[in-house]
Amino acid sequence: MVETRKLLYEVSYIRPIVIFLLVVSHSFTKIHNGAGSDVQDYELATGYLWLVRFIKGFRIETIALVAGYVFAYQVKDLKRKYLLWPFVKKKFFRLIIPMLFFGIIYYFCFFYNPALFTMKDFIVKIFSGCGHLWFLPMLFWCFIAIWFIDHYNLSSFWLLFILAGISVIPYLGLPLGLNLLPHFLFYVYAGYFLWEHHEVPMFWSRNWTTIVCAWIIYLIIVVLKSTLIPSIDHVIPLEQRLFPMLLQGSMKLLSSCSGIMALYLTVVHFTQKDNFIPPAWVVELSKDCYGVYVFHQFILIWLYFHTPLVAVCPPLLVPIVGFVIALTLSFFLTKVALKTRFGRFLIG
């Protein structure tokens, strides 16, 4: 056992669970939308498609929510006082520097084409977050916004409601991670709001009936979203696809919130028991999540587009093999990186 008085037990479990689901999801989807053209003649099995739909319903939004949840815990319970510019500097080194370092590597490994290279395209891609690294600049802006919300005591149910409405509005073409800020700011603030009122869901989590109902609601919403909401044809003018985009955004909001709450209630059901302390390996695994997030997509894109894996492996096994290799190697690389001072600076 480990000393964890300053840790949120539920977060120590939620982080690894969500990162695990993220690697699963990308292992099944990057075959078709990685850093390059689709792998020819490969079709994802129907069962796999539904697996991805259930996982994608909430996994990345949960990471954003945990960020706000932990921030609220730090400022509300641990009484940490963050001045604006030191806070911006801290998050810049935590999020933007790793994004730039790994983004440059990602760009020259998977995007660079001497015939099409332009400095403008290079700068926009790097500073917007190359590949999966888009999450880092977006989260940076979310942290700045949540600092202002906390500093000026703006937190309220009405703000939660307003940000929920804003989150479904599509913002297209904004660089530097700003295009997804309206969507994810809701989840970061929802995490902050959840910690302020966590007594209520923690009370709900005591009853298994509530937890099962939460998962059933989530599954129903995902099925409805996947079967009843039409796909968006990006060829037609924006004004003609604006309503379908709003409809998709609204269903995404419902599926994400229901999935997050189902996962939260499930984890809290176990972690809030008397005398509960997570084992040391869980806490260590939670610390490795940043590195696994950074490394796993490098490995998947390399496997699917730069090795013969897809051609020589049976189709049903391709994403499973990709997942096992990506998870194992990204975990190994994380452990190696964290043994170095520079690695701890980037992903520690």
N, C-alpha and C positions, 0 to 999 in steps of 0.2 A: 504494500500500500504506500501511497505518497501523500505528502502534505498538500492539500488542495483548498485551503481556506479562502484563497483569493481566486479560485476558479469557479466557473459556472459548470456544474456537473452535467447539466443537460447539453450544453454547448460542446463539451468534450466528446459526447457521443454523436450529436447532430452533424458536426463538421465532417468526421470520417464517413458517416453514412452518405451524406450528400456528395462528397468528392468521389466516393465509390460509384454512386449512381451516375455522376458526371462522366467518369471514365467508361462505364458501361454504355451510356448514351452515345458518346462520341465514337466508341468502337464500332457501333452499329450504323452510324450515320456518316462518318467521314469517308466511307467508301464512295459516297455519292456527292459530297460537297466539301472535299478537302481543298488543299492549295493546288488546284489544277483541274483538268477536265475529269468528268466521271470515269470510273473504271468501266470499260466497255463490257457489255453482255453480262453484267452482274445485277441481279434483282434480289432485293431483300425479301425474305420470306414473310408472309402475312403475319405470322405469330411474332416475328421480330419487330415488325412495324408497330403492332399494338403494344409490345413491350416498351418500345421507345416512346410511344405516345403517353403511356402512363408515367414513365420516368420524367419526360420533359415537362410534364404538367406543372412542376414546382421546384425542380432541383436547383436551378441557378438563382431563382428568386429567394430561395431559402438562404443561400450564402449572403445575399444582400441583407436579408432580415436579421441574420445573426450579427452582422456588422453593427447595425443599429442597436440591437439587443445588448451586445457587450458594451458599446459606448454608453448606453443609458446606465448600465450597472456600474461602470467606472465613475461616472459623474454623480449619480444619485446615491449609490451605496458606499463606494470607496471614497467619495468626496474629492475626486481629482479635479483640479482646476486647470483648464487648458486655455492659455492665452492664444489669440488667433494666429499670429505669425509663427510662434513655435509649433502650434498644432499643424499649420499648413506645411511647415518644413518637415515635421515628423512624417506626415502622410506622403509628402513628395518623395522622400527617401524610401518609404515603405512600399509605395505603389508605382510611382512614375519612373524612378531609376531602374528597378527591375524590368518594367515594361520596355524602356529604351534599350537596355542591355540585351535582353532576350529577343526583343522585336527586331533588332538589327540582324541578329543571327538568323531568325526565322525568315526575314525578308530575303537575305542572300542565299539561304538554303532552298526556299520554295517559291519565291515570287520573282526573283531577279531574272530579267531577260535583257541582255545588252542591246538588242535591236529596239526594244520598247521603253528602255529606261529613261525617266525624266526625274530631275531633282525634285520637282513639285510633287509628283506621285510618291516618291520615296519619303519625303518629309511628312506628307499627309498620312500615309500608311503607318509610319513609325510612331508618330505622335497620336494617332487614333487608336493604336493598339493592333499590332499585326496579328492576324489569325485570331486565336482564342484570347489573346492578350487585351482585346477590346474592353474586357471587364475591369481592368485596372484603372484606366483614366476615368471611366464612368464612375467607379467607386470613389475615386479621389474627389470628384465634384460632389458626390452625395455626402461625403464626410464634411466638406466645407458647408454645405447647406444644413446638415444636421447640427453643426456647431452653432450656426446662427439661430436655429430653432430653439436649441437648448439655452443659449446665452441670453436670448431675449424672451424666454418663457412663453414661446408661441404654441406649445403643445396643447392640443385640444382634440376632442372628437371631430369637430368641424374641420380642422386641418386635415385629419385623416380622411374624412369624406371628400374634401376638395382634391387632395393629392390622388385619391383613388380615381376620381373622374378625369383628372389630367393624365393619369397613367395610360388610359386607353386611347389617347389621341396620338396619331402617328406624327413623328417629327422626322422629316426626311432630309438627308444631305448635310446635316450639321457635323462638322469634324471634331476631333479631339475628345471623342467620347460623349459629346453633348447630345447627340441624337437619341441616345437611350436614357439620358438622365431623367426625363419626366416619367418614364416607365418605372425605373428602379428606385427613384427617390421615394416613391410610395412604400416600397418594401423595407427600405432602410428606416424610414420613419415608423412604419408599422412595427418593426422590431423595437424601436425606442418606446413606442406607445405600449407595446406588449409588456415590456419590463415594468413600466409604470403601473400597469394593472394586472400583473401576472398572478395575483392571488385568485382571480376568477377562473382562468383556464386551469390553474393548478388544482383548484377544487373540482372542476369537471373531470380532470384526469384520473380521479380516484375510482371512477365508475367505468368498467369495461364496456358497458352498453353504450356510453357516450363515445368512446374511442372507436368501436366498431361502426357506429352510425356515421362518424366523421369520415372513415375510410369508404364506406358505401356511398356517401354523398359525393366524395371526390371521384370515385370510379364512374358514377352516373354522369357527372359533369363532363368528364373526359370523353366518354362515349358519345354524349350529345354533341360536344364540340367537334369530334372527329367525323361524325356521320351527318349532322344536320347543317353545319356551317360550310358554305361553299368556299372552294379555294379561290384565291385572288389571281386574276389574270393581269400581270404587270404590263401587258402590252396596251391595254385600254387606257384612256386618259385618267389622270388622277381623280378628277371630280366624279367619275363614274365608279371608281373603286373605293372611294372614301367611306361610304356607308358599310360595305363588307369589311373594310379594315377596322372600323369602329366596332362592328359586331364581333369580329375575331378578337379584338382587344378586350372587349367586355367579357367574353367567355374565357379568355386567358386569365383575366383577373380573378374570375370565380374559381377556375381550376387551381390556380396557384395558391389562393388564400385557403381553399378547402384542403389541398394537399399539405400545405405548411402546417395548418392547424392539426390535421390528423397525425402527422409525424411528431409535432411538438407534444401533443397530448400523450402519444405512445411512449416517447422517451421520458417525459416528466413523470409518468405513472411509475416508472422504476427508480428514477434518480431522486425523487423526493421522499423516499421511504426513510424511516428513522435509522440513523447511524450509517447511512449509505455513503460510501467513498469509492470513487472509480479506481480500478486497478491501475498500476503504473503504466502498463502497456497501452491502455486506452488514452491516457494523457499524452504519452509520447506519440501515439498515432495521430492525435489531433494536431500536434506541433508539426507533423510532416505534411499536412494537407496542402500548404502553400506550394511546396516543392513538387508534389505529385500533380497539382493543377498545372504548374508551369511546364513540366517535362512531358506529360503524357501525350499531348497532341503532336509534339515533334516526332515522337516515336511512331504514332499512328500514321501520320502522313508519310513518313519514311517507309513504313511497312507496306502501305497500300499503293503507293505511287512510285516507289524506288526499289522495290524488291519483287520477286516473282510470286509472292504469297498468294495473291488472288488467283493467279493462273494455275498453281499447282495444288492448292488446298480445296477440298470439297466445299461448295458454296455455303452449306449450312454451318460449316466450321470456321469460315473465314473471320467473322466478327468475334467469335469466341476465342480463337487463337490470337487475334489482334488484341482483345481485351486482356488476356493473360499476360502476353508479352509486354503490353503497354503499362499495365499496373505493376508488374514485377520490376521492369527496368526503371520506371519513373520513381518507384520507391527506393530502389538501389541508388540511383543517381542523387536522390534527395539526401539519403544517409551519407553518401560520399561528400556531397557539397557542404553539408552541415558540419563536417569535420574540419573545414577550412574557414579561416576568418572571413574571406571574401564571400564564401557561400552563405555564411550566417548573416552577413550584411545584406545579401540579396533576398534570401528566402527564410531567414531565421526568425 
